[in-house]
Every structure is written in C-alpha cells, then in structure tokens.
C-alpha cells in the first residue's frame, strides 16, 4: 500500500468517526489530518523528483562510460587496457600540450608512474593519485650528476 493510499484510508477513518470540531481535541485531530495529507503530497512529489534524477544519473553514467571507452580505447586489446603493458598504452597516447614539458616520476611507496608539468613541480609537493602518499620536490640538493643529460641540469645562482 502506497503512502497516499494509507493517508486516504486514514482520512476515511477520521471522517467516519464524525469528530466534533467544536472541541479542542477534535480541532487538533482534524488539523493533524490536514497537515499529514500535505506532507504525504510533498513526499510523493519528492519521490517523483528522486526517481527522475536517478533515471537521469543512470543515463549520464552510461554516456560517461561510453566516453571513457572511446577515449581510453587501446588498439592492442580492444579497449581493455588492464591486459596491456602500461608503457605500450602510454606510447599510443598523444599529448596535445606540446608547449608543456612533462616529467616522469615514480612514487617510492606504490611504484606508480606519474607525469608532471613544471607548474605541478613548482608547487613543491603533491599527493600520489594512486596511494595518496605526500610527494615532495626539492631541487636545492640536486647536483649535475643527478641528471642523465648534463646539459639539462639547472644553473646554480
């Protein structure tokens, strides 16, 4: 039995009692019945809105899933890149931001490889997106031997 049906049944019972509205108790019971009727209508309206939003969220979730499948599609494994070597997939991915030089770091805790741009490095720290470990970047202690290509080493001022 729905809430609206239960309220209709209760309203019928109250009407069948032929409550005397001239008494204090009668006025209270009739007023409570009217308030409950309004609440039932309000809850019914809210439930309809929740049902509509749930349906919309399901549609958006399906659409987002399709976008993810299209965007992260891997040629070697028909879109299931969990079976591919991550390095192979990264080579297939083309970064559009050729202006920003990217740096690759490895999280010492989880071993996840992370790509950073200069802006992210200049912030000095970030949390690993995989394990949430705080990663800090400090260039003050670097020497020229720390760089594979000695020409890329920063000049000390």
C-alpha positions as CSV (number, residue, x, y, z in Angstrom):
1,X,0.0,0.0,0.0
2,X,1.4,3.4,-1.0
3,X,1.7,6.3,1.4
4,X,-1.0,8.2,-0.5
5,X,-3.3,5.2,-0.2
6,X,-2.6,4.9,3.5
7,X,-3.4,8.6,4.0
8,X,-6.7,8.2,2.1
9,X,-7.6,5.3,4.3
10,X,-6.8,7.2,7.5
11,X,-8.7,10.2,6.3
12,X,-11.8,7.9,5.7
13,X,-11.4,6.6,9.2
14,X,-11.3,10.1,10.7
15,X,-14.3,11.2,8.6
16,X,-16.2,8.0,9.8
17,X,-15.6,8.9,13.4
18,X,-17.7,12.1,12.9
19,X,-15.3,14.0,15.2
20,X,-16.8,17.1,16.8
21,X,-14.7,20.0,15.6
22,X,-16.1,22.3,18.3
23,X,-13.9,20.6,20.9
24,X,-10.2,21.2,21.4
25,X,-9.4,17.5,20.7
26,X,-11.5,17.4,17.6
27,X,-9.8,20.6,16.2
28,X,-6.4,19.0,16.9
29,X,-7.2,15.7,15.2
30,X,-8.7,17.4,12.1
31,X,-5.7,19.8,11.8
32,X,-3.2,16.9,12.2
33,X,-5.0,15.0,9.5
34,X,-4.7,18.0,7.1
35,X,-1.0,18.5,7.9
36,X,-0.4,14.8,7.3
37,X,-2.2,15.0,4.0
38,X,0.1,17.9,2.8
39,X,3.2,16.0,4.0
40,X,2.1,12.9,2.0
41,X,1.7,15.0,-1.1
42,X,5.1,16.7,-0.6
43,X,6.8,13.3,0.0
44,X,5.1,11.9,-3.1
45,X,6.4,14.8,-5.2
46,X,9.9,14.4,-3.8
47,X,9.9,10.7,-4.6
48,X,8.9,11.5,-8.2
49,X,11.8,14.0,-8.5
50,X,14.2,11.5,-7.0
51,X,13.0,8.9,-9.5
52,X,13.6,11.3,-12.4
53,X,17.1,12.3,-11.1
54,X,18.0,8.6,-10.6
55,X,17.0,7.9,-14.2
56,X,19.0,10.9,-15.4
57,X,22.1,9.8,-13.4
58,X,21.8,6.3,-14.9
59,X,21.7,7.8,-18.4
60,X,24.7,10.1,-17.7
61,X,26.6,7.2,-16.2
62,X,26.1,5.1,-19.4
63,X,27.1,8.1,-21.5
64,X,30.2,8.7,-19.4
65,X,31.1,5.0,-19.7
66,X,30.9,5.3,-23.5
67,X,33.1,8.4,-23.5
68,X,35.6,6.6,-21.3
69,X,35.6,3.6,-23.6
70,X,36.1,5.8,-26.6
71,X,38.8,8.0,-25.0
72,X,40.8,5.2,-23.4
73,X,40.4,2.8,-26.2
74,X,43.5,0.6,-26.7
75,X,44.2,-0.8,-30.2
76,X,46.0,-3.9,-28.9
77,X,43.3,-5.1,-26.5
78,X,40.0,-3.7,-27.8
79,X,39.7,-1.1,-25.0
80,X,40.6,-3.4,-22.1
81,X,43.9,-1.8,-21.2
82,X,44.2,-3.7,-18.0
83,X,45.7,-6.6,-20.0
84,X,48.2,-4.3,-21.9
85,X,51.5,-3.2,-20.6
86,X,51.0,0.4,-19.4
87,X,54.1,1.6,-21.2
88,X,52.7,0.4,-24.6
89,X,49.5,2.3,-23.9
90,X,51.3,5.4,-22.9
91,X,53.2,5.4,-26.2
92,X,49.9,5.3,-28.1
93,X,48.6,8.3,-26.2
94,X,49.3,11.7,-27.8
95,X,49.6,14.7,-25.6
96,X,48.2,17.8,-27.2
97,X,50.1,20.2,-25.0
98,X,53.4,20.2,-26.8
99,X,54.3,23.6,-25.1
100,X,54.5,22.0,-21.6
101,X,57.4,19.7,-20.9
102,X,56.4,16.7,-18.9
103,X,58.5,15.0,-16.2
104,X,58.0,11.4,-15.2
105,X,58.4,10.4,-11.5
106,X,57.9,7.1,-9.7
107,X,56.2,7.1,-6.3
108,X,58.5,5.4,-3.8
109,X,55.6,3.9,-1.9
110,X,53.4,2.3,-4.6
111,X,55.7,2.4,-7.6
112,X,53.1,4.3,-9.7
113,X,54.5,6.4,-12.5
114,X,53.2,10.0,-12.6
115,X,53.6,12.6,-15.3
116,X,54.1,16.2,-14.0
117,X,54.4,19.5,-15.7
118,X,56.6,22.4,-14.5
119,X,53.7,24.1,-12.7
120,X,53.0,20.9,-10.6
121,X,56.7,20.6,-9.7
122,X,56.9,24.3,-8.7
123,X,54.2,23.8,-6.1
124,X,56.8,21.7,-4.2
125,X,54.6,18.8,-3.3
126,X,51.6,16.7,-4.3
127,X,49.8,13.6,-3.2
128,X,50.2,10.4,-5.2
129,X,47.0,9.8,-7.1
130,X,47.3,6.1,-6.5
131,X,48.2,5.8,-2.8
132,X,47.8,9.4,-1.6
133,X,51.4,9.5,-0.3
134,X,52.8,13.0,0.0
135,X,55.5,13.5,-2.6
136,X,57.8,16.5,-2.1
137,X,60.0,18.1,-4.7
138,X,63.2,19.8,-3.6
139,X,65.8,21.0,-6.2
140,X,68.2,22.6,-3.7
141,X,70.1,19.4,-3.0
142,X,70.5,18.3,-6.7
143,X,73.9,18.2,-8.4
144,X,74.8,18.0,-12.0
145,X,75.4,14.2,-11.6
146,X,71.7,13.8,-10.8
147,X,70.8,14.5,-14.4
148,X,71.1,12.0,-17.2
149,X,71.8,14.7,-19.7
150,X,74.3,17.1,-18.2
151,X,73.1,19.9,-20.5
152,X,69.7,19.9,-18.8
153,X,71.0,20.5,-15.3
154,X,69.8,23.8,-13.9
155,X,72.4,26.5,-13.4
156,X,73.0,27.4,-9.7
157,X,72.7,31.1,-9.0
